[in-house]
Amino acid sequence: MLVLTLNDAPPPRLDKALAQVVPEGVTLSRSMLTKLIEGGSVSRVGGAPVTKLKTKGIAGEAWQVILPKPVTLDAEPEDIPIEVVYEDDDLILVNKASGMVVHPAPGSETGTLVNALLHHCGDSLSGVGGMKRPGIVHRIDKDTSGLLIVAKSDAAHQGLAAQFAAHTIERRYIAFTNGAPNRSDPRIAGLNGVAFEEGGVIRVATNIARHKTDRKRMAVVTDAGRHAITRMALTASYGPVARPYAGKIECWLETGRTHQIRVHAGHIGHGLIGDPIYGRRKTLPMNTFSDEDCSFLESFKRQALHAATLGFIHPISKKLLRFTTELPTDLRRLELILSA
């Protein structure tokens, strides 16, 4: 059973209101919530089941959701090389390579991080044989590289999930954008959900939901979805001062929604270089680069995004841990080309 507390301004439909407050680490879409409500699996805490989607929730009200039984994991251990940054009896921190899927799914049943971890950790991962994502408390996209933490014990799993739900885990990303986002840009200043903070920080706070017509795409919405907050700061720009053709930004997350940084970068008009979904606007002046560099840029087909820093309280020892990784080879070369 899952208990969800509605936010300060819940939407009028119950499925939308509950979808906004589903914690990270819990796979529960709005469509699934709709089915659970209509099936009598949702109620106010201490109350009778509610089956009408138009039921209006009250700010701060607690609702309980009876979740369906978890699906047994059907994944085999595979001897796949992984870069382990830190490991103890309760957790493992991995520097995931771009191109690796985190969890088995239709079309990616093998070769995933879970397959690699089942081989590396044996049967010590929490929840093996029942949990849908054994030990996985957060994910990064297939083509995003960088740090990802996995629980090896049930206690660590619960402790890390609680930190993600409370938004207390530090997550910082490095990204390269088409054009350079600048807080002095009046177009950005007028966008929904955009605010400026000290130190040149751009804060983007919107709701994000699945695109209405393209199910592989997420979108900024106003009356549905889940609240998402991204902060970003420009650390370098490339090209003419007046109109740079690319930028390097540091992003840190208050929430962790699907494609969040990619969606928010696209929302302010500076999608990530190489992003096939949200970064289609190309501003790189290819005629200024060498043939070799042009060949690399034209073949660069993944979003230029790296999960560089992860900081958290160890769920068992209670010590503060913080890890940082360097950019992978392809992003280092991209940065070198842009800087030339």
C-alpha positions as CSV (number, residue, x, y, z in Angstrom):
1,M,0.0,0.0,0.0
2,L,1.2,3.5,-0.8
3,V,0.1,6.7,1.0
4,L,0.1,9.9,-1.0
5,T,-0.5,13.4,0.4
6,L,-2.0,15.9,-2.0
7,N,0.0,19.1,-2.7
8,D,-1.2,22.7,-2.0
9,A,-3.1,23.1,-5.2
10,P,-4.3,19.7,-6.4
11,P,-6.0,19.4,-9.9
12,P,-9.8,18.7,-9.8
13,R,-9.4,15.2,-11.1
14,L,-8.3,12.6,-8.5
15,D,-6.0,10.7,-10.9
16,K,-4.2,13.9,-11.9
17,A,-3.9,15.1,-8.3
18,L,-2.4,11.8,-7.1
19,A,-0.1,11.5,-10.1
20,Q,1.6,14.8,-9.1
21,V,2.7,13.5,-5.8
22,V,3.9,9.9,-6.6
23,P,7.4,9.7,-5.1
24,E,10.5,8.9,-7.1
25,G,11.4,5.3,-7.2
26,V,7.7,4.3,-7.5
27,T,6.5,3.3,-11.0
28,L,2.9,4.5,-11.0
29,S,1.6,6.4,-14.0
30,R,-1.6,8.4,-14.3
31,S,-3.2,5.8,-16.5
32,M,-2.4,3.1,-13.9
33,L,-3.9,5.4,-11.2
34,T,-7.0,5.7,-13.3
35,K,-7.4,2.0,-13.4
36,L,-6.8,1.6,-9.7
37,I,-9.4,4.3,-8.8
38,E,-12.0,2.8,-11.1
39,G,-11.2,-0.6,-9.6
40,G,-11.7,0.5,-6.0
41,S,-8.1,0.4,-4.9
42,V,-7.9,4.1,-3.9
43,S,-9.4,5.7,-0.8
44,R,-8.9,8.5,1.7
45,V,-6.9,7.2,4.6
46,G,-9.4,5.7,7.0
47,G,-12.2,6.0,4.4
48,A,-14.1,3.9,1.9
49,P,-12.8,3.4,-1.7
50,V,-13.5,6.2,-4.2
51,T,-14.2,5.1,-7.8
52,K,-15.1,8.4,-9.5
53,L,-12.2,10.2,-11.3
54,K,-13.8,13.6,-10.8
55,T,-13.5,13.3,-7.1
56,K,-12.0,16.6,-5.7
57,G,-9.1,16.1,-3.3
58,I,-8.2,18.7,-0.6
59,A,-4.8,20.2,-0.2
60,G,-2.8,18.2,2.4
61,E,-5.3,15.3,2.4
62,A,-3.8,11.8,2.6
63,W,-4.9,9.0,0.2
64,Q,-4.0,5.4,0.2
65,V,-3.4,3.3,-2.9
66,I,-3.4,-0.4,-2.9
67,L,-0.8,-1.4,-5.5
68,P,-1.0,-4.5,-7.7
69,K,1.3,-7.4,-6.8
70,P,4.8,-6.8,-8.2
71,V,5.9,-8.7,-11.3
72,T,8.6,-11.2,-10.7
73,L,11.8,-10.1,-12.4
74,D,12.7,-12.2,-15.4
75,A,16.3,-11.2,-16.1
76,E,19.4,-13.2,-16.3
77,P,22.9,-12.3,-14.9
78,E,25.2,-11.2,-17.7
79,D,29.0,-10.7,-17.6
80,I,28.9,-7.1,-18.8
81,P,31.7,-4.7,-17.7
82,I,30.6,-1.9,-15.5
83,E,32.6,0.9,-13.8
84,V,32.0,0.7,-10.1
85,V,32.8,4.0,-8.3
86,Y,31.9,2.8,-4.8
87,E,30.6,-0.4,-3.2
88,D,29.8,-1.9,0.2
89,D,27.5,-4.4,1.7
90,D,24.4,-2.2,1.3
91,L,24.8,-0.2,-1.9
92,I,26.8,0.1,-5.1
93,L,27.5,3.3,-7.1
94,V,28.1,2.9,-10.9
95,N,29.3,5.3,-13.6
96,K,26.9,4.1,-16.3
97,A,28.1,4.3,-19.9
98,S,26.0,6.0,-22.6
99,G,24.0,3.5,-24.5
100,M,23.2,1.2,-21.6
101,V,19.6,0.7,-20.6
102,V,19.1,0.6,-16.8
103,H,16.3,-1.9,-16.5
104,P,15.0,-4.7,-18.8
105,A,12.0,-3.7,-20.9
106,P,10.3,-4.8,-24.2
107,G,13.0,-4.4,-26.8
108,S,15.8,-4.2,-24.3
109,E,15.5,-7.5,-22.4
110,T,19.3,-8.1,-22.2
111,G,22.4,-6.1,-21.9
112,T,21.0,-3.8,-19.3
113,L,22.6,-2.5,-16.1
114,V,20.3,-4.8,-14.1
115,N,21.7,-7.8,-16.0
116,A,25.2,-6.6,-15.3
117,L,24.4,-6.1,-11.6
118,L,22.8,-9.5,-11.2
119,H,26.1,-11.0,-12.3
120,H,28.3,-8.6,-10.3
121,C,26.4,-8.8,-7.1
122,G,24.9,-12.3,-7.3
123,D,21.7,-12.6,-5.2
124,S,22.6,-9.7,-2.8
125,L,20.6,-7.1,-4.7
126,S,17.5,-6.1,-2.7
127,G,14.1,-7.4,-3.8
128,V,15.4,-9.9,-6.4
129,G,12.5,-12.3,-7.3
130,G,9.8,-9.8,-6.6
131,M,10.6,-6.1,-7.2
132,K,10.0,-4.7,-10.6
133,R,13.3,-2.8,-10.4
134,P,15.5,-4.7,-7.9
135,G,17.6,-2.3,-6.0
136,I,17.1,0.5,-8.6
137,V,15.9,3.6,-6.8
138,H,16.4,6.1,-9.7
139,R,17.2,5.9,-13.3
140,I,19.0,7.9,-16.0
141,D,18.2,7.7,-19.7
142,K,19.8,5.1,-21.9
143,D,22.0,7.6,-23.7
144,T,22.8,9.7,-20.6
145,S,26.1,8.8,-19.0
146,G,27.0,9.1,-15.3
147,L,26.4,8.2,-11.7
148,L,23.6,5.9,-10.6
149,I,23.1,4.4,-7.1
150,V,21.7,0.9,-6.5
151,A,20.7,-0.7,-3.2
152,K,22.0,-4.1,-2.3
153,S,19.9,-4.5,0.9
154,D,16.2,-3.9,1.7
155,A,17.1,-1.4,4.4
156,A,19.3,0.6,2.0
157,H,16.6,0.4,-0.6
158,Q,14.1,1.9,1.7
159,G,16.5,4.6,3.1
160,L,17.6,5.8,-0.4
161,A,14.0,5.8,-1.7
162,A,13.0,8.0,1.3
163,Q,15.8,10.5,0.4
164,F,14.7,10.6,-3.2
165,A,11.1,11.2,-2.1
166,A,12.2,14.0,0.2
167,H,14.4,15.6,-2.6
168,T,17.4,15.6,-0.3
169,I,19.8,13.8,-2.6
170,E,22.3,16.1,-4.5
171,R,22.3,15.4,-8.3
172,R,24.3,17.6,-10.6
173,Y,24.6,17.2,-14.3
174,I,26.8,18.7,-17.0
175,A,25.2,19.4,-20.4
176,F,26.0,21.0,-23.7
177,T,23.2,23.1,-25.3
178,N,22.3,24.4,-28.7
179,G,22.9,28.1,-28.1
180,A,23.8,29.4,-24.7
181,P,20.9,30.1,-22.2
182,N,21.3,33.5,-20.7
183,R,19.1,35.0,-18.0
184,S,19.3,38.4,-19.8
185,D,17.3,36.9,-22.7
186,P,13.8,38.5,-22.5
187,R,12.3,35.5,-24.4
188,I,13.4,33.1,-21.6
189,A,12.2,35.6,-18.9
190,G,8.7,35.5,-20.3
191,L,8.3,31.7,-20.3
192,N,5.9,29.9,-18.0
193,G,7.6,28.6,-14.9
194,V,10.9,30.4,-15.4
195,A,12.5,32.5,-12.7
196,F,16.0,33.9,-12.0
197,E,18.0,33.4,-8.9
198,E,21.3,34.7,-7.6
199,G,24.5,33.7,-9.2
200,G,23.1,33.6,-12.7
201,V,20.9,30.6,-12.0
202,I,17.8,29.9,-14.2
203,R,15.1,28.1,-12.3
204,V,12.5,26.2,-14.4
205,A,9.5,24.9,-12.5
206,T,6.7,23.3,-14.5
207,N,4.6,20.2,-14.7
208,I,5.8,17.5,-17.0
209,A,3.6,14.8,-18.5
210,R,3.6,12.3,-21.4
211,H,3.0,14.0,-24.7
212,K,-0.6,13.7,-25.9
213,T,0.3,12.3,-29.4
214,D,3.9,11.1,-29.1
215,R,4.2,8.5,-26.3
216,K,8.1,8.6,-26.4
217,R,8.1,12.3,-25.7
218,M,7.4,14.2,-22.5
219,A,6.0,17.8,-22.5
220,V,5.5,20.8,-20.3
221,V,1.8,21.0,-19.3
222,T,-0.3,23.2,-17.1
223,D,-3.2,21.1,-15.9
224,A,-1.7,17.6,-15.4
225,G,1.5,15.7,-15.0
226,R,4.0,15.9,-12.1
227,H,5.8,19.0,-10.8
228,A,9.4,19.3,-11.8
229,I,12.1,21.8,-10.8
230,T,15.4,22.2,-12.5
231,R,18.1,24.8,-11.8
232,M,20.7,25.5,-14.4
233,A,23.7,27.9,-14.7
234,L,25.8,28.7,-17.8
235,T,29.5,27.8,-17.1
236,A,30.8,28.4,-20.7
237,S,29.7,29.7,-24.0
238,Y,31.1,29.0,-27.5
239,G,31.1,31.2,-30.5
240,P,30.4,35.0,-30.9
241,V,29.8,36.8,-27.6
242,A,26.6,38.4,-28.9
243,R,25.2,35.1,-30.2
244,P,27.0,32.0,-29.1
245,Y,26.2,28.8,-31.0
246,A,26.6,26.5,-28.0
247,G,26.8,26.5,-24.2
248,K,27.9,24.3,-21.3
249,I,25.6,24.3,-18.3
250,E,25.5,22.8,-14.9
251,C,22.1,21.5,-13.8
252,W,20.9,20.3,-10.5
253,L,17.6,18.7,-9.8
254,E,15.1,19.2,-7.0
255,T,12.9,16.5,-8.6
256,G,13.6,13.7,-10.9
257,R,11.0,13.3,-13.6
258,T,11.4,11.4,-16.9
259,H,13.6,13.4,-19.4
260,Q,13.4,16.4,-16.9
261,I,16.6,18.3,-17.9
262,R,16.0,17.6,-21.6
263,V,12.4,18.8,-21.5
264,H,13.3,21.9,-19.5
265,A,16.3,22.8,-21.7
266,G,14.0,22.5,-24.7
267,H,11.3,24.6,-22.9
268,I,13.7,27.6,-22.7
269,G,14.8,27.1,-26.3
270,H,18.2,25.5,-25.7
271,G,17.8,21.8,-26.3
272,L,20.8,19.6,-25.7
273,I,23.2,19.0,-28.5
274,G,22.6,15.6,-30.0
275,D,19.2,15.1,-28.4
276,P,17.1,13.5,-31.1
277,I,13.8,14.3,-29.3
278,Y,14.1,17.7,-27.7
279,G,17.3,19.2,-29.3
280,R,16.5,19.3,-32.9
281,R,17.3,22.9,-33.4
282,K,20.9,22.9,-34.7
283,T,23.0,26.0,-34.4
284,L,26.5,24.7,-34.8
285,P,28.3,26.5,-37.6
286,M,29.6,23.3,-39.3
287,N,31.6,25.3,-41.9
288,T,34.0,26.6,-39.1
289,F,35.1,23.1,-38.1
290,S,37.6,20.7,-39.7
291,D,36.4,17.8,-41.7
292,E,37.3,15.4,-39.0
293,D,35.5,17.4,-36.3
294,C,32.4,17.8,-38.6
295,S,32.4,14.0,-39.0
296,F,32.4,13.6,-35.3
297,L,29.6,16.2,-34.7
298,E,27.4,14.7,-37.5
299,S,27.8,11.3,-35.9
300,F,27.1,12.5,-32.4
301,K,23.6,11.0,-31.8
302,R,23.1,11.1,-28.1
303,Q,22.0,13.9,-25.8
304,A,25.1,15.7,-24.4
305,L,24.2,15.0,-20.8
306,H,26.3,13.5,-18.0
307,A,25.3,12.8,-14.4
308,A,28.4,14.2,-12.8
309,T,27.8,14.4,-9.1
310,L,25.8,12.4,-6.6
311,G,25.6,13.2,-2.9
312,F,23.5,11.5,-0.2
313,I,23.4,10.2,3.4
314,H,24.4,6.6,3.5
315,P,21.2,4.9,4.6
316,I,22.9,2.6,7.1
317,S,26.1,4.3,8.3
318,K,24.4,7.8,8.1
319,K,27.7,9.3,6.7
320,L,27.5,11.9,4.1
321,L,28.9,10.6,0.8
322,R,29.5,12.7,-2.3
323,F,31.0,11.4,-5.6
324,T,32.0,13.2,-8.8
325,T,33.0,11.8,-12.2
326,E,34.7,13.4,-15.2
327,L,33.1,13.8,-18.5
328,P,33.3,10.6,-20.7
329,T,35.5,10.6,-23.8
330,D,32.8,11.6,-26.3
331,L,31.8,14.7,-24.2
332,R,35.4,15.7,-23.6
333,R,35.9,15.7,-27.4
334,L,32.7,17.6,-27.9
335,E,33.9,20.2,-25.5
336,L,37.3,20.4,-27.1
337,I,35.8,21.0,-30.5
338,L,33.4,23.7,-29.3
339,S,36.3,25.4,-27.4
340,A,38.6,25.6,-30.5
